[in-house]
Amino acid sequence: MVLLNSGEYPVDYSLDQLTGILNPKDFFRINRQFLVSIRSIKNIHVFPKSRLNLELQPPAPADVFVTIEKVTKFKQWLGE
């Protein structure tokens, strides 16, 4: 499912396939469940042990965390 403008839309691709298709400057795979657009990040909350919680627009149905292993690459991606 893809969340877009407060709606959910089915897609026929896996997240691995979408990661290869979408522009890496615009999209980042933050964990096993989420591939986020840089434009969808509304706010970033820092939690203990360098965990990052993303506030997205449209809002996700549950908390969205960047995996600890990807935090450094995620920060580099935001800096580009």
Residue frames as qw, qx, qy, qz and C-alpha x, y, z in Angstrom:
[[0.000, 0.887, 0.462, 0.000, 0.00, 0.00, 0.00],
 [0.373, 0.226, -0.008, 0.900, 1.07, 3.54, -0.70],
 [0.121, -0.757, -0.482, 0.425, -0.16, 6.40, 1.47],
 [0.263, 0.157, 0.299, 0.904, -0.80, 9.46, -0.63],
 [0.251, -0.268, -0.117, -0.923, -2.94, 12.47, 0.18],
 [0.482, -0.139, 0.568, -0.652, -4.61, 10.64, 3.07],
 [0.893, 0.192, -0.044, -0.405, -5.54, 7.70, 0.84],
 [0.543, -0.354, 0.748, 0.141, -4.15, 4.21, 0.45],
 [0.695, 0.547, -0.250, -0.394, -3.40, 2.79, -2.97],
 [0.903, -0.136, 0.389, 0.121, -2.30, -0.75, -3.82],
 [0.254, 0.756, -0.527, -0.294, 0.89, -1.20, -5.84],
 [0.982, 0.168, -0.051, -0.075, 2.14, -4.24, -7.72],
 [0.529, 0.575, -0.491, 0.386, 5.77, -3.84, -6.63],
 [0.748, -0.442, -0.359, 0.341, 7.69, -4.95, -3.57],
 [0.250, -0.946, 0.071, 0.194, 9.57, -2.34, -1.54],
 [0.606, -0.331, 0.494, 0.529, 12.83, -3.73, -2.96],
 [0.462, 0.470, 0.561, 0.501, 11.53, -3.18, -6.50],
 [0.009, 0.959, 0.260, 0.110, 10.28, 0.32, -5.69],
 [0.487, -0.741, 0.214, 0.409, 13.65, 1.19, -4.14],
 [0.546, -0.078, 0.565, 0.614, 15.27, 0.34, -7.48],
 [0.285, 0.647, 0.577, 0.408, 12.67, 2.24, -9.53],
 [0.130, -0.960, -0.247, -0.013, 12.25, 5.48, -7.58],
 [0.362, 0.736, -0.252, 0.513, 14.75, 8.35, -7.56],
 [0.697, -0.282, -0.482, 0.450, 17.08, 7.84, -4.54],
 [0.166, 0.192, -0.178, 0.951, 17.29, 11.61, -4.07],
 [0.462, -0.324, -0.128, -0.816, 13.54, 11.68, -3.37],
 [0.880, -0.297, -0.156, -0.337, 12.93, 8.33, -1.62],
 [0.096, 0.508, -0.792, 0.325, 14.70, 6.42, 1.16],
 [0.778, -0.233, -0.567, -0.139, 14.06, 2.95, 2.58],
 [0.232, -0.662, 0.427, -0.571, 14.05, 3.60, 6.34],
 [0.480, -0.245, 0.781, -0.314, 13.16, 0.07, 7.48],
 [0.189, 0.058, 0.951, 0.239, 11.63, -3.21, 6.26],
 [0.206, 0.621, 0.742, -0.149, 8.15, -1.69, 6.06],
 [0.147, 0.914, 0.228, -0.302, 8.61, 1.89, 4.87],
 [0.502, 0.205, 0.303, 0.784, 10.03, 3.73, 1.89],
 [0.043, -0.817, -0.379, 0.433, 9.55, 7.46, 2.48],
 [0.414, 0.707, 0.210, 0.533, 9.55, 10.51, 0.28],
 [0.387, -0.042, -0.273, 0.880, 11.62, 13.44, 1.45],
 [0.207, -0.332, -0.186, -0.901, 8.57, 15.64, 0.82],
 [0.649, -0.476, -0.513, -0.299, 6.45, 13.55, 3.21],
 [0.580, -0.208, -0.526, 0.586, 8.68, 14.14, 6.25],
 [0.195, -0.869, -0.239, -0.388, 6.97, 16.74, 8.41],
 [0.325, -0.804, 0.392, -0.308, 9.14, 16.40, 11.52],
 [0.730, 0.178, -0.623, 0.216, 11.85, 14.18, 13.01],
 [0.610, -0.709, 0.168, -0.311, 11.83, 13.26, 16.68],
 [0.417, 0.464, -0.734, 0.269, 15.07, 12.01, 18.26],
 [0.859, -0.451, -0.081, -0.227, 14.70, 9.18, 20.76],
 [0.516, -0.667, 0.536, 0.043, 17.34, 7.63, 23.04],
 [0.672, -0.157, 0.656, 0.306, 20.11, 5.57, 21.42],
 [0.010, -0.340, 0.495, 0.800, 19.95, 7.66, 18.21],
 [0.264, 0.438, 0.850, 0.123, 16.53, 6.34, 17.22],
 [0.121, 0.124, -0.179, -0.968, 14.60, 8.57, 14.86],
 [0.286, 0.525, 0.778, -0.195, 10.82, 8.74, 14.73],
 [0.081, 0.081, 0.431, 0.895, 9.38, 10.34, 11.61],
 [0.328, 0.560, 0.503, -0.571, 6.22, 12.40, 11.56],
 [0.250, 0.097, 0.709, 0.652, 4.84, 12.03, 8.05],
 [0.413, 0.489, 0.203, -0.741, 2.29, 13.87, 5.95],
 [0.678, -0.453, -0.179, -0.550, -0.11, 12.20, 5.36],
 [0.444, -0.534, 0.621, -0.365, 0.17, 10.61, 8.80],
 [0.420, 0.157, -0.890, -0.082, 1.11, 6.94, 9.01],
 [0.724, -0.447, -0.354, -0.388, -1.26, 4.66, 10.96],
 [0.832, -0.490, -0.130, 0.227, 1.51, 3.84, 13.49],
 [0.298, -0.845, 0.321, 0.305, 4.87, 5.20, 14.64],
 [0.814, 0.548, -0.066, 0.180, 7.51, 5.18, 11.92],
 [0.524, -0.743, 0.337, 0.246, 11.11, 4.66, 13.03],
 [0.532, 0.690, -0.490, -0.025, 14.32, 4.68, 11.00],
 [0.956, -0.172, -0.171, 0.165, 16.19, 1.45, 11.74],
 [0.495, -0.790, 0.232, 0.276, 19.29, 2.07, 13.84],
 [0.696, -0.062, 0.490, 0.520, 21.48, 0.59, 11.08],
 [0.401, 0.584, 0.454, 0.540, 20.17, 3.18, 8.59],
 [0.207, -0.900, -0.248, 0.292, 20.25, 6.32, 10.76],
 [0.378, -0.523, 0.320, 0.693, 23.65, 7.51, 9.49],
 [0.263, 0.178, 0.684, 0.656, 22.75, 6.99, 5.81],
 [0.002, 0.788, 0.610, 0.090, 19.37, 8.59, 6.42],
 [0.245, -0.838, -0.070, 0.483, 21.00, 11.71, 7.89],
 [0.332, -0.279, 0.522, 0.734, 23.38, 11.83, 4.91],
 [0.188, 0.476, 0.745, 0.427, 20.41, 11.50, 2.54],
 [0.081, -0.888, -0.425, 0.153, 18.66, 14.43, 4.23],
 [0.330, -0.696, 0.160, 0.617, 21.81, 16.52, 3.84],
 [0.455, 0.131, 0.609, 0.636, 21.98, 16.06, 0.05]]
